[in-house]
Amino acid sequence: MSSFQLESNRTHEAFGEINIERTPTATHVHLTILMEPDIEGMQTGIALDGSASMREAYGKVRKAPPQEVFQSLVDRGLMKPVEKDGTTNYIPTQEAIQELKQGGHWGWSENLMQGQAREMTSYLASNLDEDGGTTVIYWACGSGTDIEILGDFTANETSNIALAGPQNFGGGTHLVPAMRYFIDRFHDANYGLYIFMTDGALDDFEDVKKYTIQLAKEIESGQRKMVKCVLIGVGHEIKREQMEALDDLETGTDVDIWDHKIASEMRGIMDIFAEIVDANMLIAPQGSVHDHNGNIVKQYDNGLPAEIEFSLPADATQFTLTVGDMTVKQVLS
């Protein structure tokens, strides 16, 4: 038996998430229909990882030249070796810098955070936030537990936000303080949606799990309103393991706090809503699901819900969802 979630960039735009479980006798599918949530009283926030490992993602690291270019400079004595703490670093001469500039290999890493964060902030503020302003903070700053508050921004203000990293990049990556900031500040909100952009390396991973379980129990018992947190992996060296573990965390409740996405695999901003689904909401009067041979495996005569489950043959390679005159084909591998 194997279980997996289909990557976002391989999922049809009509669907949010598709979870697949293959057994010797059947292929079980659980999916959500992707749509913007319609929730009153929502507060939104975006938290940007300010730890030192994120410097490159903020455009704070010199671009590395191609290996063959670098080696050529070393061989010609244009990169001067410097030994420090048992490691050899190379300092370019002025001649090397000029050659790198001419070849387009001299400059800073691309700021991956600013454009994505601006776009998300603008969307959340204009479409979902109750007050029309999304809160933006840096987290994992200073000692790794500090946060730097940038403020609340409307959609019209987001294009002017400079997001080049915190004043003090952090020496660790602690997520709980950022979670607490949003959750405590918006304690009375009917619904909280908070996005955390990071490379996924959390130093307080066990504390995050404990706090998440506590939150889930408080939400289920009615002590606090619903909170949804989404981790978005950014950069070239994302630590996916912890992100996936939080996404799949068992809290002992029916409350699902965490979702995770990889920025480079996202189809668009709507992907952050993949798990924000009202399972009882009917999105169409009727619908049906067909296997790869065209056989009907599930019929919805009394309305198609936004979250559905069905089983296909064990060797199924795809399925088709039919709603009225519309058909949506989805490959499973």
C-alpha positions in Angstrom: 0.0 0.0 0.0 1.3 3.5 -0.8 -0.2 6.9 -0.1 0.9 10.2 -1.5 -0.4 13.7 -2.4 -0.2 14.8 -6.0 2.1 17.8 -6.5 0.3 21.1 -7.1 1.9 21.6 -10.5 0.5 18.2 -11.6 -3.0 18.9 -10.3 -5.7 20.2 -12.5 -6.6 23.8 -11.8 -10.1 22.8 -10.8 -8.8 20.8 -7.8 -7.2 22.0 -4.6 -5.5 18.9 -3.2 -5.6 15.3 -4.4 -4.6 12.5 -2.0 -4.2 9.0 -3.4 -3.9 5.7 -1.6 -3.1 2.6 -3.7 -3.8 -0.8 -2.4 -3.6 -4.2 -4.2 -7.4 -4.1 -4.9 -8.2 -0.4 -5.4 -7.0 3.2 -5.8 -8.7 5.5 -3.2 -8.9 9.2 -4.0 -9.7 12.1 -1.7 -9.8 15.6 -3.2 -11.0 19.1 -2.7 -12.4 21.5 -5.3 -10.4 24.7 -5.4 -12.2 27.9 -4.7 -11.7 31.1 -2.8 -13.2 30.8 0.7 -16.2 32.9 1.6 -15.7 33.4 5.3 -16.8 36.5 7.3 -14.6 38.0 9.9 -11.3 36.7 8.5 -7.9 38.2 9.6 -4.9 37.5 7.5 -1.1 37.7 8.0 2.1 36.9 6.2 5.3 36.1 8.0 8.6 36.1 6.2 11.5 33.9 7.5 14.3 36.2 8.7 16.9 33.6 9.6 20.4 33.7 8.2 19.8 30.8 5.9 17.3 32.9 4.0 19.8 35.6 2.9 20.1 34.2 -0.6 16.3 34.3 -1.0 16.3 38.0 -0.2 19.0 38.8 -2.8 21.7 39.1 -0.2 24.2 36.6 -1.5 26.7 37.0 -4.4 25.7 34.8 -7.4 28.0 31.9 -7.8 29.5 31.7 -11.3 29.2 28.4 -13.3 31.7 25.8 -12.1 33.7 25.9 -15.4 34.0 29.7 -15.2 35.1 29.6 -11.6 37.7 26.8 -12.2 39.1 28.8 -15.1 39.6 31.8 -12.9 41.3 29.7 -10.2 43.6 28.0 -12.7 44.7 31.4 -14.0 45.4 32.7 -10.5 42.5 35.3 -10.7 40.9 33.9 -7.5 43.0 34.2 -4.4 42.6 31.4 -1.9 42.1 32.4 1.8 42.2 29.7 4.5 39.9 30.2 7.5 38.8 27.6 10.1 40.0 24.8 7.9 38.0 26.0 4.9 39.4 27.5 1.7 37.5 30.6 0.4 38.4 32.4 -2.8 38.5 36.2 -3.2 38.3 37.5 -6.8 40.9 39.9 -8.1 39.7 43.1 -9.9 40.5 41.3 -13.2 38.3 38.4 -12.2 35.5 40.8 -11.2 35.7 42.5 -14.5 35.6 39.2 -16.4 32.6 38.0 -14.3 30.7 41.2 -15.0 31.4 40.9 -18.7 30.1 37.4 -18.7 27.0 38.3 -16.7 28.1 36.3 -13.7 28.7 39.1 -11.2 25.8 40.3 -9.1 23.5 39.4 -6.3 21.1 36.5 -5.9 17.5 37.1 -6.9 15.1 38.4 -4.3 12.6 35.6 -4.4 10.6 36.8 -1.4 9.6 40.3 -2.3 7.5 39.7 -5.4 5.7 36.7 -4.0 5.0 38.3 -0.6 3.7 41.5 -2.2 1.4 39.5 -4.5 0.0 37.4 -1.6 -0.4 40.4 0.7 -2.3 42.4 -2.0 -4.6 39.5 -2.7 -5.4 38.7 0.9 -5.9 42.3 1.8 -8.3 43.1 -1.1 -10.2 39.8 -1.2 -10.3 38.2 2.3 -9.2 40.4 5.2 -12.1 41.8 7.2 -10.3 45.1 7.7 -8.8 45.3 4.2 -5.3 45.2 5.5 -2.9 42.2 5.8 -0.3 42.1 8.6 3.3 41.5 7.5 6.1 40.5 9.8 9.6 39.0 9.7 10.2 36.1 12.0 13.3 34.1 13.2 15.2 37.4 13.5 18.0 38.2 16.0 18.4 35.3 18.3 16.1 33.3 16.1 13.1 34.0 18.3 12.5 37.7 17.5 10.0 39.2 15.2 10.1 42.5 13.3 6.6 44.0 12.6 6.3 45.8 9.3 2.7 46.7 9.7 -0.7 46.3 8.1 -1.0 46.9 4.4 -3.9 47.4 2.0 -3.8 46.2 -1.5 -2.8 49.6 -2.8 0.1 49.9 -0.4 1.8 46.5 -1.2 3.7 47.7 -4.3 5.7 50.0 -2.1 6.7 47.5 0.5 10.5 46.9 0.5 11.1 43.3 1.5 14.8 42.8 1.4 15.1 41.0 4.7 15.0 42.0 8.4 17.3 44.5 10.1 18.9 41.6 12.0 19.0 38.2 10.4 18.4 35.4 12.9 20.9 32.9 14.2 18.1 30.3 14.4 14.6 29.5 13.1 11.9 29.5 15.7 8.3 29.5 14.4 6.2 29.4 17.6 6.8 33.2 18.4 5.4 34.1 14.9 2.4 31.8 15.4 1.7 33.2 18.8 1.9 36.8 17.5 -0.8 36.3 15.0 -3.0 34.0 17.1 -2.8 36.2 20.2 -3.3 39.5 18.3 -6.3 38.2 16.4 -7.7 36.1 19.2 -11.3 37.3 18.6 -11.2 36.9 14.8 -13.8 34.6 13.4 -11.1 32.9 11.2 -7.4 33.4 11.0 -5.4 32.7 7.9 -1.6 33.0 8.3 1.1 32.4 5.7 4.7 31.5 6.7 7.3 31.8 4.0 10.5 29.8 4.8 13.1 27.3 3.7 11.6 24.8 6.1 14.4 24.3 8.6 12.8 24.8 12.0 14.8 24.7 15.2 11.7 24.5 17.4 10.0 21.8 15.4 8.8 19.8 18.5 7.5 23.0 20.1 5.6 23.8 16.9 3.9 20.4 17.0 3.0 20.7 20.7 1.5 24.2 20.1 -0.4 23.1 17.1 -1.9 20.2 19.0 -2.9 22.6 21.7 -4.5 24.9 19.2 -6.4 22.1 17.5 -7.9 20.9 20.8 -8.9 24.5 21.8 -10.6 25.0 18.4 -12.4 21.7 18.6 -13.6 22.4 22.2 -14.9 25.9 21.1 -12.3 27.8 23.2 -11.1 29.6 20.1 -12.1 30.2 16.5 -10.6 28.4 13.5 -7.0 29.1 12.5 -5.4 27.9 9.2 -1.6 28.1 8.8 0.2 27.6 5.5 3.9 27.0 5.1 5.3 28.0 1.8 8.8 26.7 0.9 11.0 29.3 -0.8 14.5 29.0 -2.2 16.8 26.4 -3.7 17.4 24.3 -0.6 14.0 23.7 1.0 13.8 21.3 3.9 10.6 19.5 2.8 10.6 16.9 5.6 9.5 19.1 8.4 6.9 20.9 6.2 5.3 17.6 5.2 5.3 16.4 8.8 3.4 19.4 10.0 1.0 19.1 7.1 0.3 15.5 8.1 0.4 16.1 11.9 -2.1 14.0 13.9 -3.6 16.3 16.6 -6.1 13.8 18.0 -8.9 16.0 16.6 -10.7 16.7 13.4 -9.1 20.1 13.1 -6.4 20.5 10.4 -4.2 23.5 11.2 -1.3 23.1 8.7 -1.0 23.0 5.0 2.3 23.4 3.0 3.2 24.4 -0.5 6.4 24.8 -2.5 6.5 28.2 -4.1 8.1 27.0 -7.3 5.4 24.3 -7.7 2.4 26.5 -7.0 0.0 27.2 -9.9 -1.0 30.5 -8.3 -2.2 32.2 -5.2 -5.4 30.2 -5.1 -3.3 27.1 -4.1 -3.1 28.4 -0.5 -6.9 27.7 -0.2 -6.5 24.1 -1.2 -7.5 22.9 2.3 -9.9 25.7 3.3 -13.0 23.8 2.2 -16.4 23.4 3.6 -17.0 19.7 3.0 -20.8 20.2 3.2 -20.9 23.0 0.6 -22.6 21.9 -2.7 -20.9 23.5 -5.7 -23.1 21.9 -8.4 -26.5 20.3 -8.6 -25.1 17.0 -10.0 -21.8 15.4 -10.9 -20.2 12.0 -11.6 -16.7 10.5 -11.5 -15.5 8.1 -14.2 -12.4 5.8 -14.2 -9.8 5.5 -17.0 -12.1 3.1 -18.9 -15.1 5.5 -18.7 -17.0 3.6 -16.1 -18.9 5.6 -13.5 -17.4 5.0 -10.0 -19.3 7.7 -8.1 -22.6 9.5 -8.9 -23.7 12.7 -7.1 -27.4 13.1 -7.9 -28.2 15.4 -5.0 -25.4 17.8 -5.4 -21.6 17.7 -5.8 -19.8 18.7 -2.6 -16.6 20.7 -2.4 -14.8 17.7 -0.9 -15.2 14.2 -2.3 -13.9 10.6 -2.0 -14.1 7.7 -4.4 -12.4 4.5 -5.3 -11.0 3.5 -8.7 -9.6 0.2 -10.0 -6.1 -0.7 -8.7 -4.6 -0.1 -12.1 -6.3 3.3 -12.7 -4.1 5.9 -14.4 -6.6 8.8 -14.4 -10.2 9.8 -13.6 -12.7 12.2 -15.0 -15.0 14.5 -13.1 -18.1 15.4 -15.1 -20.3 18.4 -14.1 -23.0 19.3 -16.5 -21.3 19.9 -19.9 -17.9 20.3 -18.3 -15.3 17.4 -17.9 -12.1 17.5 -15.9 -9.5 14.9 -16.6 -6.8 14.2 -14.0 -3.8 11.9 -14.4 -2.9 10.1 -11.2 0.9 9.5 -11.7 
